[in-house]
Amino acid sequence: MDNPYRQKVLKAIQKLGQVHSVWDVFSDFVELGALCIANSIEVKGSETWEKREKQYLDTIGKYKPDEQKLFPEMFADLVQALDYELTWRNAPTDVLGTLFHELELHNKYKGQFFTPQNVCDMMGQITLGDGEGVLNERGFISLNEPCCGSGAMVLGFARAMLEKEMNYCTQLVVLATDIDLKCVYMCYLQLSLYGIPAVVIHGNTLTLEEWSRWFTPVYIAHGWAWRSGVTSAIDNRGAQTPQEEKQEQPAEPEQLTLFKEEQ
């Protein structure tokens, strides 16, 4: 059974795409959604909040008032689409990656293809293995995804945990990175809405450059910044950094680590 809510988002993007390009509408949709979630857990009036608020207004300002109303409707349908996957397929699924391909954007932008969900599910099962040993030792599992795309690999791992009756909302913490900001938005949106504790980094895994960090709401709410030892390289309180603010890198950058070294 096809996901009816994903189809509603698809049709809304195609409708707006008759006036604006489909690529721009999809990119703006995931950007606006990510900004809304990120600012919902940011301190209102802070520098980061103000910069992201301005970014939101600049992006939505490209559309007429009647067009603007479609974006919150699409966001609501995206939430329903993700819930539909959990209800009828009993598994978190890469809805945005599927949309990206259904809109044929992979052929129009650098030949970018996302790994099919069934392959990600298989990889998740292989990577998790038994998993009980790590849970018994540490109480949670850490996952590092250096080229996250839309987050399908992380969702495949979450599904593997679910099949073993593990709770990916409380027993998994993720560090995901991508050099493509659009992918950062997509991954951040889906991990946030699926309730997965995660830090999604806009950065280059190979050169260790980093431009912004995006913390999922459950990551902040459940205190993972202290449990896992993740803090921002710029702000040791773990504050999110705005995407347009680029920071100077140290002369000899150290590899980012998700967890504190055990004593």
Secondary structure, DSSP 4 states (H G I P E B T S, - for coil): ---HHHHHHHHHHHHHTTTS-HHHHHHHHHHHHHHHHHHHTSPTTSHHHHHHHHHHHHHHTTS-HHHHTHHHHHHHHHHHHHHHIIIIISS---HHHHHHHHTTGGGTSTT--PPPHHHHHHHHHHHHSS-HHHHHHHSSEEEEESS-TTSHHHHHHHHHHHHTT--TTTSEEEEEEES-HHHHHHHHHHHHHTT--EEEEEEETTTTEEEEEEE-HHHHHTTHHHHT----SS-TT-----TT---PPPSSPPPP-SSPPP-
